[in-house]
Amino acid sequence: MKNLQKKIPMKIKTSPINALISALFTITLSSFSYAKDAEQVKFLNPTGSVSKLPFSEAVKVGNQLFLSGQIGLSPETKRLAQGGFAAETKQTLDNIKQTLERYDYEMKDVVKCTVILTDIKNFPEFNNIYQKAFASPYPARTTFAVESLALDAQIEIECIAAK
């Protein structure tokens, strides 16, 4: 990282906004460098997994576990859970729980969720199901809607856990 910082000339005017941007950029580079150098990064996939998809199931950095987005695929059928939005949401949360447990984490270790819905009108129903999967204090969360998701899923959730 030090070599990268030396090669990028930083000509910044001395306005407060530019100084703040420069400081944030430096802190971000320093944090990334620390994470890569000081702690081992482990790309995790289930034993025997032969997935041809271009992502890892999870990545562990120090005590943090970053899960790829999960949808409501049933592990048995490899198809979306039957029964509509509620069934998909429950299966998605079950899949997250199983993934966490595979790497010795629990739902109580989740600190951040990003929730993607295909219909924002499902938000109240999602919230009711979500509250049963997590206990107070709840993880930080971002929720938004998109036009479509992989395999025509109605919901996708990614999580970050920490011990």
Disulfide bonds with the S-S distance in Angstrom:
none
